[in-house]
Amino acid sequence: MTAADRETLRIFAGSGGKQLAESMAQHLNLRVSSGSADRFPDGEVIVRVQEDVRGRDCFVVQSTCEPVNDRLVELLVWIDCLRRASARRITAVIPYFGYARQDRKDEGRVPITAKLVANMLTEAGADRVLCLDLHAAQIQGFFDIPVDHVTAVPIFRSRFEKAREELGDLTLVSPDVGNVKTANLYADVLGADLAIVDKRRQSGEKVVSRNLIGDVEGRSVLMVDDMISTAGTLTEAARLCRERGATRVWAAATHAVFVGPAIERLADPVFERVLISDSIPDRPRLDPIRDKLEILSTARLLGEAVHRIHHDLSVSALFRTGKSKSSS
């Protein structure tokens, strides 16, 4: 970053983005700008920006993870605060976009809450949104402002390529039919076979994996998804693979939501390694699986995206070239 960039660009950290914002700022040779989000005794949030942002290009890093509603309202207040302080442009950097799974009416009399959240962010005053691996890509169309949707695929691909020799005979397993496209992408890149698990969801937390289409006997298995929530789907799929002769199972996901019995399930010896990104802040509840957990940083990826947005450059070109311009 140039001296001019340091004067005109501001990165703020919400309570759900402090660790990541700090790493992004370090990558860009910047500091996280001064600001805070505090709570009144009744739970109301108040944001204070402690430096001049008039005419500046401001980015607020906030994952709307658990507690989702608190994080979301805090992000809205951040945006409103910056708008009223005369920021030139406000970009909401949302590594994990809460409510992304409520993207359609799959039964009668239910909301499309992802669209509601998009409306709220726009009305609060956001000029732009930067997201990472949205659960449903069509959510970009819910916004009436520009959305830059980046993917953590290059980060995970790089890690898998380093482990390719260790993994040996490898099969990419899609834990459900809906994830076949992602599994096939990694299978092509890694020169691996592809298998698909046929699952049946009995309830919000109960998943039964019945059939495995493909061969995993004597092979390493790698399962990749956009998020791990209760880990029910992954665990059932992993057990089925083990029953069919898989020698090891690695699970990987961008968003470590990890709710309900997820940690207990992932602690099961059926999983040899669990790889996640830092889109959701690290927390003590991950301690029981530290021996098999690996957290991959998205700071460089998101930092480069911020750099490109600030300079009105193509964000998609970041994935075509992989070149960095932040040091120029």
N, C-alpha and C positions, 0 to 999 in steps of 0.2 A: 504494500500500500504506500502511496505517496503522501507527502505532507498535506496536500490538498484533500486527499481522501480522509485523512485523520481529522480534518477540520469539518468535513461535510457529512461524514457517515457516523451514525450512532447505533450501537447494538445494546439493547436492554434485555435483562433477564427476568422473566417471571419466575414464580416459585416452582413451576414445573419445568424450568429450563436452565437453571443456574449452572449446573455442571457442563452442559453442552454449550451454552453461550460462552462460557469462559474458554473452552477449548477452541471454539470457532474464532473468538477474538484473538487468541494466541496464534492461530494459523494465519490470520490476516495481519498480524503484527499491530493489533489494536488493543485497547482495553475495553472491558465492559463498562458502559456509561453508568453514571450514578443515578440510582432511582430505587425505590422500595415500595413494597406492597404490604401494608399492615392491616390488622383486623381490629375493629372496635369490639368492645365486650359483647355486643349482641350479634357478632359474626359478620357485620358489614365490612366490606373491603375498601380501603382508601389507598390510592397510588400517589406517590410523590416523585416527581422528576426533579433531580437536584442539579441540573445544568441546562444551559441554553440549548433549545432545539429549534428555534425559529429558523425556517428555511433549510433545515437539515433533512437528510434522508435517513429515516429511523426504522429499525428492525426490532421487533419484539419476539423473543424466543420463548415459547410456552407450549408444552405438550398438555393437551387437555385430557390427562390421565387421572386416575383415582387420587383425590375425590373429584370426579369429572365436572360436576356443576360448579364447585368452588373455583377450579382452574379456568373454566370457561368464562365465568363472570369476571374473574380477575383480568383475563385477557381483554375482555370488552372494556373494562375500566382503564386499562393501560392505553388502549387505542383512543378512547375518548379524551384521556388526559393529554396525550400527545397532540391530538387534533386541536384541542383548545389552547395548547401552547404554541400553535402555529408551525408545526412540523410541515415540511414541504411534501413529503410522501411517507406513508406508514405502511410497512409490510409486516403482516402477521406470519411469523415463522412457526409452523405447527408441525413438529416432527411426528407426533402421534395425534391424529384427528379423532377425538371422541365423537360418538354417535354415528360414525361412518357405516356401521352395520344396519342402521335404520335408513336405508337409501331407497326404499320402495314399499308399496302397499302389497304385502304378500297375503293379506287376508282383509276382510272388511273391517271398517271403523278403527283403523290404526293410523298413526301419523307418519309423515316422512320427515323425521327429525333432523336428518342431515341437511335437508333444504332449509329448515328453520334456522339452524346454526349458521348456514351460509348467509341468510338474510340478516341475522343479528350482527355478524361481523361486518357486513357491508354498511348497515345502518349506523353502527358505532363509529365508522369513519375510516376503516381499512381501505387502502388504495390497491392493495395487492396481497396475495396469499402465497406462501411457499410451503408445500407439504411433501411428506416422504411416504412413499408406498401406501397410498390410499387403499382402503379395503375394497372400494369400488371406484374404478377410474372415472365413471360417469359423474361422480360428485363434482368434478371440475365444472360441469355444465350447470350446476346449481347456483353458481356465482355469477353476478353481473359485473364483476371486476376480474382482472387477469389472475390466473392461477398457474403457478409453476409447480408441476408435479414431478419430483425427482425420485429415482429409485436407488435402493441400496444394493441392487444386483452386482455392480462392479466390486463393491466391498466384499460381499460374500464369495463371489467368483474368485477373487484374488486369494482369499483364505483357503478355499477348496482346492485351488490349483497347487498351492504350497503343500497341501496334505494328500495330493493325488497318489503319490507313490505309496504312502502309508496306508491308504484305503484299499489298494490292490484292486481285485475284481469288484467293480462297483455297480450298484443299481440305484437309480433315482426312483424313489417311491412317492407317488402322489397319494396322500392320505385320504383324498376324496376326489371325485370326478372333476369338481370345479377347479382343482389346482393342477390339472394335467399340463396346461400350457407352460406354467412356471417350471414344473418338473422336467418337461421336455427340453426347455431352454438350457437348463443346467446339464442335462444328459448329453446334449449336443456339444456343449463347451468342454465337458470333462471326458468325452469319449466313453460314456457309460451307457448301460442298458436302462430301460424304463419299465416300471411296473405300476399298477393302479390298484388301489384298495376300494372295494365296493362297500360303502358304509350305509347304515340306516340309523337315523336319529330318532330315538324313542321319546326324548324330552330335551329340555334346554341343557341338561347336564349329562344325559345318558346317551352314549353312542355305541352302536354295535357294528363291528367290522366283520363281514361275513366271508367275503371272497377276495382272493389276491390274483390279479391277472398279470402274469409275468413270473419270472424265475428269480428267487433270491437265495437259493440253497448254496451254502459255502461262500457267500458274497457279503461284502459290506453294503449297508443300506444307508442312504442319505435322504432325509425327508425335509423339504423346505416349504415354508408357508409365509404369508405376510404377517400373521400374528399367532401367538399362543395365548388363549384365554384360560379356559379351565383345563386344557391339555387332554381332554377326554378323547378327542379324535386321534391325536398323535399317539396316545398311550395304547389305545385299542389297535391301531395300525402297527405299532412297534411290536406288540405282543404277537400279532398274527405273523409278522415277518420272522420273528424269533422261532415261532412254532414251525415255520416252513424252512428253517435251517439257516437263517441269516447269522453271520458270525459277529456282527456288531451293528449298532444303530446309532447314527448321529441325527439329531434334530436341530433345525435352524429356523429362525424367524426374525423378521425385522423388529416387530413390536412385542415386547415381553409384558403383556397385560397381566398374566399370572394371577387370576382370581380364584376364589373357592379352593378346591383341592389341588390346584395346579402344581404347587411346589411338592406336595406329597407324591403326586403321580410322577413328576420328573425325577424325583429321587430314586425311583424304582431302578434296580440294576439293569432293566431292559434297555435303558439309555446309557451309552458309553460317554457321549458328549452332547452338550446343549450349547448352541451358539446363538447369540442375540445381538442386537445393536443397542446403542445408548439413546434411542429415541424416547424412551421412558427412563426417568432417573433411577439410578441404582438405589437400593434400599435394603435394610437389614433382613427383611423377610426372605431374601435370596440366599442367605447364609447356609441353609441346609444343603444346597446343591453347588456350593462354591467349588468343590473338588472336580466337578465335571462341567462347570459353567465357563463360557468364554464370551466376553463382551467386546464387540467390534465397534470402533469409533466412526461416527458419521460426521465428525467435526470438519474434516477436510472437504468432504462432498458438499455439505451445507454452506461452509465458508466460501467455497468457490462459487456456489450459486448466488450467495449474497453479493460477492464481488461483481459477478456478471450483471445482476439486476441493477446494482448501483451505477454501473457504467453503461447500462442499456445495451448489453451484449446478449447474444443468444445463450439461453440456459441449456437448450437441447444439444448445442454444440459441445458442451462439456462431456457428453456421453459418446459423441462421435470421435473426439480427438483425445480426451483425457489430459489435455494440456492445461497448465496453470498459468494464469496471468496476474495473480495476486501479488507477485513479487516485482511486477513491472512498475 
